[in-house]
Each structure stands twice: as C-alpha cells, then as structure tokens.
Amino acid sequence: MSDPVRDVHITGAPIKLGQFLKLAGLAEDGADAKDLIEAEEVTVNGETETRRGRQLTAGDVVALGDDRARVTTG
C-alpha cells in the first residue's frame, strides 16, 4: 500500500516543478531540486520528469520515492 498524498497549497498557478519541490519540502533548495530531477528521481503524475521548469497545475501529483504531494489551489 502506498503512502497517502499530501496536499500542498499554492497561491498562484502554474508553479514550476523545481519551486514546488522546495515548497513541498521534497528538496532542501534549488540545487537539491535540480540534482533530484537530473537523477530522474522525481515523477509527475506517475511519469519520470527531467524538466525543472515543468509547469504544474492543480491536481498534479509529484513524487520522490514514497513521498507524494499534490498541487492544490483556491
């Protein structure tokens, strides 16, 4: 059974993947986010994502290992 998805609220959509990783606490800083993405350790909606600038919108689920976070707005 997978771990539950945490909702992470953003005030403006869309948000870049690198920024969301930091906001969600999945990366310590921008350099860490870049390294994780380049190492192909990050997925968006179940697909490996290698673009730090990938635009995320409400409902997208970002995962790093077993830690999953969903973009929410509103």
N, C-alpha and C positions, 0 to 999 in steps of 0.2 A: 504494500500500500504506500503510495507516495505522500509526501508531506503536504499539508494544506498550502494554498496560495495566499500570500499576504497582499492586501490591497494597499497601494501606495498612492496617495492623492497628489495630483499636480494641479497647479493653478492655471497653467496655460498649455494648451495642446497645439501642435505636437511637441514632443520633447525628444532630444537626441539620445540614442542608446547610451553613450558614454556618460551623459549627465544623469540619466535615470539610474545607472548602476551605482553612482555615488549617492544619489538621493535615497535609494532603497537600502543603502548600507551593504550592497554586494561588492563594492570596491571602495578602497580607502581614499583614493584620489584619482585624478585624471590619468596619471601614468599607470596606476594599477589597472584601471578600466581598460586602457589601451592594450596592456600586456595580456589581460584575460581574453579580450576579443581576438587579438592576433594569434593566441594559442588555441583558438577555436573551442574555448570552454564555455561560451555563452550561447544560449539558444533563445530565439524569439518565436513564440507560438509553436514550439517543438522543432524548429529548423535552426541549424547552426548559422550564426550570423557573424560575419567578419568585417562589417562596416560600422565603425564607431559613430558615424553620422546618421545611421539608420533612424528615420523618423518614427516614433512610437505614438500611437493614439490610444484613446480609452479602450480597454478590453484586451490590449496586447499583454501577453504573459512572458516575462523574462525569467530565465532560469540559469543558475550557476550551481552545478551539482544538484543537491536535493533542495536547495533554497530557491523558492519561486515567488515572484512578485508580479502583481497585476497593476497596470496603469489605470487609475480612476480619476475622473474629473467631476466638476459640479459642485 
